[in-house]
Amino acid sequence: MIPIARPDLGQEEIDAVAEVIRSGIVAQGPKVKALEAAWADYCGVRHAVAVSNGTLALMATFACLEIGAGDEVITVAHTFAATANAILSTGAVPIFVDIEPDTYLIDAKRIEAAITSRTRAIVPVHLFGLVADMDMIRAIADRHGLAVVEDACQAHGATFRGRRAGSFGHGTFSLYATKNMTTGEGGFITTDDDDLADRLRLYRNQGMRARYQFESLGFNYRMTDINAAIGLVQLAKLDRNTARRQAIAARYDEAFADLPVRTPVVPQGRTHVYHQYTLEVGPERDGIIAAIRAGGVGADIYYPIPVHHQAYIQERGLHADLPVTDFAAERTIALPMFPGLSSEDQATVIAVVRQAVMAHAGAGSPA
């Protein structure tokens, strides 16, 4: 089976981890500090705060912005559940708005209608490796005095009009195993807000600035130097691996141009880093993906049950009418996408997908 994802890990990462182990400093230390400085520079922001994972990056950011019970946070349901879970962890509630039918990103034109006196923040999700319309989102947030927290967990290095994801508000990133850049588990928060960065560093370290002097409520959200050592090697590879992902995507685009499918849309002024390569294949999606898997290709669905349909969300009465989100959940598939995908394996993916789509093409095609 050709997998949908595989981390690009090799001898450089092994050597970096061995160096840390030999040093005797394996918890948060100099490697974490170096990785934070490198990531802040890469994103073009003043601060990057490393944490244990992407979910905690979101949770810590909301907590340090003092979002809590009675507050509302606008976001999307076409995302991994961690986006909503992190909002709920504060006692606030997610308010879901629909997505654009072509990019699958938050439809910024729908945000203003969802704002109430209880709204505290907007959380655009830069899904699959493409940045949302941050000019419009930033303008709406500024007009209403709202925080912007970018869920950039799938968008390492993606740009909007020359600026990287995570530089438009307070950015949150995941460094999970299958992300474009990994530390095994880990995350970042990026910000230009000096006070917020200081609060975040306290919060991730049990509220301590100095040993056993607890200035505020905090928890252990720290990254280890073992993880950070992997991250420093991964960051050095990121631009190369992004270029490889983009080349794989271009080959897919060309190979599927004559099929009744819709390939990923990249609006002018943005770069896509293809955490996922997503096809809209029409109403026969389930039959198509079954045929693809039967052909030895590990295609998957992101996400088959949108967050607003999950039972724990429904139980909280957080209902939303999101027809575009539902449409995407019913008609899209993701194909293998990772830098180590060989030309031969990609040719197999292409042949299997073409055969599966054409076998079901008579049943309908994407809108």
Buried (B, 14 or more C-beta within 10 A) or exposed (E): EBBBBBBBBEEBBEEBBEEBEEEEBBEBBEBBEBBBEBBBEBBBBEBBBBBBBBBBBBBBBBBBBEBEEEBBBBBBBBBBBBBBBBBBBBEBBBBBBBBBBEBBBBBBEBBEEBBEEEBBBBBBBBBBBBBBBBEBBBEBBEEEEBBBBBBBBBBBBBBBEEBBBBBBBBBBBBBBEBBBBBBBBBBBBBBBBEEBBBBBBBBBBBBBEEEEEEEEEBBEBBBBBBBBBBBBBBBEBBEEBBEBBBBBBEBBEEBBEEBBBBBBBBBEEBBBBBBBBBBBBBBBBBBBBEBBBEBEBBBBBBBEEBBBBBEEBEEEEBEBEBEBBBBBBBBBBBBBBBBBBEEEBBEBBBEBBBEBBEEBBEEEBBE
